[in-house]
Each structure stands twice: as structure tokens, then as C-alpha cells.
Amino acid sequence: MLKLLADRIQHPTGEIDNLNKRIAAGLKAHFPGLLDTHGVGPDSAALYRIVLSRLRWDDRTQDYLRRRLFEGRTRREITRCLRRYVAREIYPLIGPTRSAVCHADPSRTAS
């Protein structure tokens, strides 16, 4: 009896795996970059870690969390807003540096 139940469970699982593979192949054929996970990397992870540490230690961030929870926002929404806030706050500190090329001598950069 248990073998019959196990076979019944495995059959739909195999069908689901097969259909997922076919869907992924079709998406890759028609929309090549759709399934790529761009933007999920060390920068996003760093922002998330900063927000978690601020939620634990920073009184202003804890007050913000309480206010937004009282308003009915979810913790996920609050974390997303805080990540954006942190990104806006630290971007000027780590923004791209500009190195101007000296037109008189292209091998030198202007200071």
C-alpha cells in the first residue's frame, strides 16, 4: 500500500519537473535574459546587513520600525524602505570617482 502511495506522489513530481524544464526552455528561447538574476549580489546583501544592524542597535531605526508597524506595514516593506534609505545615504560616500584626462598629455590625469 505504501509503495502505491509513493508511486502516486512521485508521478506528479516528475511531471512538474518536466513541465518546469519545458517552461524554462521556452522562456530562454523567446526572452533570453528574463531568468537571469541581475542585481542580487554583494551590494544588496551589504545593504540588508546594514539595515539589520541598524534595526538591532539604532534607536531612530527602531522607532521608525515601530511607527510603520503601527501604520499596518509589513516588516518586509519596512526593510525595503530602509534599504533604499541606506542606499541614498551612503551613495555619496562610495559613489564613482571621476578621473579627468589631461588633454595636453593623455597619459596623465588631472588632480
C-alpha positions, 0 to 999 in steps of 0.5 A: 500500500505504501509503495502505491502511495509513493508511486502516486506522489512521485508521478506528479513530481516528475511531471512538474519537473518536466513541465518546469524544464519545458517552461524554462526552455521556452522562456530562454528561447523567446526572452533570453535574459528574463531568468537571469538574476541581475542585481542580487549580489554583494551590494544588496546583501551589504545593504540588508546587513546594514539595515539589520544592524541598524534595526538591532542597535539604532534607536531612530531605526527602531522607532521608525520600525515601530511607527510603520508597524503601527501604520499596518506595514509589513516588516518586509516593506519596512526593510525595503524602505530602509534599504533604499534609505541606506542606499541614498545615504551612503551613495555619496560616500562610495559613489564613482570617482571621476578621473579627468584626462589631461588633454595636453598629455593623455597619459596623465590625469588631472588632480 
